[in-house]
Amino acid sequence: MDIAEVQSIHLYPVKAFRGLASASAVVEPWGLAGDRRWTLVDAEGKVVTQREHPRLALAAAEPLAGGGVRLSAPGREPLTVEVPEPVATVPVSIFGTKVEAVPAAPEAHAWNSAYLDQDVRLVHLDDPATRRPVDPDYALPGETVAFADGYPLLVTTTASLDALNSLIAEGSHAHEGPLPMNRFRPGVVVAGTEAWAEDDWARVSVGEVVFRVARTCGRCVVTTTDQDTTERGREPLRTLARHRKFGGSLVFGQYLVPVSGGTIRTGDPVRVLERRTDR
């Protein structure tokens, strides 16, 4: 077997917007630099995602120097949004957790509200070091995360996607496959492993950076959303339910938490430093 290596790195400057491939990324304690520091919230302060609005898959956010973003979406003129001054925060609810964030300028709210045809606001996480702790059931003291679903980094492997697509091809919804990796919205994609090898990882190094594996990633309806058309189907959830259901979760990928800092790059070797002992 070839040495495992990073095939691709993906950033999501605004949560739920389409991903952006990057040749390298700085690893901060709460995730990749520039990843999910922005999110949309509804009138009640609840985070808005592709679960409710598949059209977010067609919106893009280009990162700018200083942390701002340039927004673009079908039918909308691009809009540049600067990082707001942290003079006041608003409460944000993300999967039951309350977080304080800073509202963007009013024109950003108007732009996104017009695109989704719903009253939404764009907010920025000004202080990821303190605002939102990682789930205490799986965290070490002091670990935090930005606006990712729950953990700083999601890793997937090409071998596991190939295996999943083979299973989909054998099922009654074979016409929906093969699925691309962007259905799973990973931060890092690793090539050169065996299928499902990541299930046994407890600690890994990616280039110069060390990560601990916090837990498996349970998948939701977003994975059934074509990221290019926004159409939804039954896969991969149907096949995951038959072959990859563990503890009530339909599993694909692993959540990582940085142990050290540094920069990761495509082509970096991925080495398993420690394996799970509870399997």
N, C-alpha and C positions, 0 to 999 in steps of 0.2 A: 504494500500500500504506500502511496506517495505521502510525503509529509503534509499534515494539515496546514492550511494557510488561509489568510483572509482573502476571500474572493471580491467582496465589495463592502462598502461602508455607506450608511444611509442616515441622513439627518431629516428631521421634521420640524423646521423652525416654528411653525404654528401647528399646534396639536390638531390632528384630523385632516390637515391639508396633505397634498400629495408629497411623497418623499423626494429627496434630493440626493443623488449619488455624489460622493466625495472621495477623493484619492487618499485623504488623511483626515484625522480628527484628533483634537486635544481631548484627553480624558480628564474630566473634572470629577470631584467626589460624587456629584449628583447626576452625572451622565456626560454625554459628549457635548463639548462646547457648542452653544448655539442650538441645541436640540430641545424643542418643546418648552422654550421660555415664554411663549405666547399661547393663549388659548381663547376661544370664544365662550361666553357665558350667556345664558338667557336672562330674562327679566328678573328671575328669582335668584340669580347668581349661580345656577347649576351649569357645569361644563357641558358644552354642546359638542357632539362627536358624529362620526359617520353612522353610528347606530341609529340616530334619528334623522340625519341628513346625509344620505349617500353622495349628494352633489359636492360635498366638501372634498371628495377625491379629485375633483377637477380643478380645484383652487390651488394656487401655488404661492409660496412665499420665498423670495430670494433674500438671503441674509446680506446685510449691509454692514459696513464698518461702523463700529460703535454699538452694535446690537440691534439696530433697526431692521425693518423688513420692507421689501417691495412686493405688494400683493397684486396678483393677477388672477382672473377667472373669466370663463366664457361670458360674453355680453357686458363686461365691465372694463372701464378704462383702468389701467394700472394705478396703484396708489402707493406712495412712499409713506411709511409710518416710522417716526422716530421713537426711541425709547423715552417714555414719559418720565418727568421728574417725580420722584417718590414723595410728593408732598402729602398725599392722602391715599389710603388703600380702601378696597372694598372686599367684603367677604365672598369667597368662592367655594362652592361645594363640588368636590371631585370624588365621586364614589363614596359618599358618606363622610369624607374628611373635610374639615373647614380649613381654608387657606386664605391668607391675606395677599392681594395682588393689586397692582396699580393700573387704573384705567388708561387706555390709550386716548388720543385726541378724538373729539366728537366725529370728525370726518371718517375715522376708521370704523366707528360704530355704524354710521350711515351706509358706508360702502358694503360692509358685511350683511347688514340687515336687508339691504336691497337685493343682494345676491341670494339670500336664503328665504326672502319674503317672510321674515320673522324678526322681531325685536331682539337683537343680540348686541353684546359689547365685546370688544377686544381688550384683553388685559395682559399685563406683563408681570412675570415673577421677578421682582427686583432683588430678592435676597434668598437664593436657593439653599444657602448654607443653614438657614434657620427656619424657613417657612413651613416646610412639609416633611415630616419624618417618614421613613419607609415603614411599612406594616410591622408593628412590633413583634408579631408572631414569627417573623422571618428576618428581622433586622438585628444588627449589633448596635450598641449605644452610639448615638450621634449620627447615624446614617440618614441622609436626606435624599430627596428626589425632586425634580422639577415637575412638569405637567405630564410626564409619561404616565401610563395607566397605574403603575405602582412601584416600578423599580428602575434604576438608572439605565440599564441596557438590556436589550433582547437579542440573543444570538440564535441563529438557525443554521442548518447545514444543508448543502445541496444534495447530499446522499439521502437524507431523510425526506426531502421533497420528492426526489426520484422514487423512493419507496412508497410514499403516499400516493403519488400519481399512478403508480402501478396498481395499487389497491383500488383507486377510483376507476381505473380502466376495466377492472373486473366487475364493477357494480352496475346497478340499473341506471345510474346517471353518468355513465361513461362519457356521454357527449359533452359534459361540462369540462372535462379535462383535456389535456394536462393543464394544471394551474401554474401560474407564474409565482415567483417568490414574493412579489409585491403585495399579494393578498394578505401576507402575514406581517407586513410592516416591520421588518427587523431593523436593528441598528447595525449589526455585523452579520455577514453571511460567510460561513466557513466551508471551504472545499477540501477534499482529500481525506475525509473520515469514512468510517462505515456508517450505514444507516442506523439511526437512533443512538449512535455512540455518545451523544451529548447527555443522554439520560443518566449516565454513570459519572459525569463530571462533578467534582466538588470544588476544585480550585484549578484555574487555568491561567496561562500567560499568553497574552497576545502581543507579540513583539516584546517591548520592554515593560509592558503594563500587566500587573497581576490582578485577577478578579476572583472573587468567590462566587459560587453558584448559590443563589438564594432559594430558588424553587423553580418548578416547571411552570410553563405559561399555559393557562387555560384559555381556550379560544372562544370567540363570540361571533355574532352575526356579521361583523365587519369582514371576516374572511370569506364570506359568500358574495361579497361585493366586487364586481369587476372594476378595477381602479381606473380603467380607461373609458368605460361606458356608463358606470354606476348601476348596471343591471345586476340583479341578485338571483342566485340559484340555490341549490341544496348543498352543494359541495363547497368546502371539504368537511363540513360539520357532520354530514351523514356518514361518511367513511370514518372520520375520527371517532364518532360514537360507537362504531362497530369494532374498531381496532386499537384505539388510543384513549380509552376512557379510564382514568385513574382517579379514585377518590371523588367521583362526581364531576371531574373536569375533563374536557376534551383537549388533549395536550399536543402542542407542537411548539418546540423551542424552549429555551431556558432563560431565566432572568439572572443577570449578573450584577454584582455590586463591586465597584473598584476598590482594591486594597491599596494600590499605589497609583501615582499619576504618571503622565507622560503623553506621548503621541502614538497613535496606532495608524498603520498605513496598509493599503492593499498590498498583498504579497507577504505581509508579515507572517512568520511561523506561529502556529497555535500549538501549545504544548500542554498536556494534562499534567498538572503538578500533584494532584490528589484526587482519588476516586471515592465515590460514595461507598459507605460500608453497610448501608441499611437496605440494600437490594438483594 
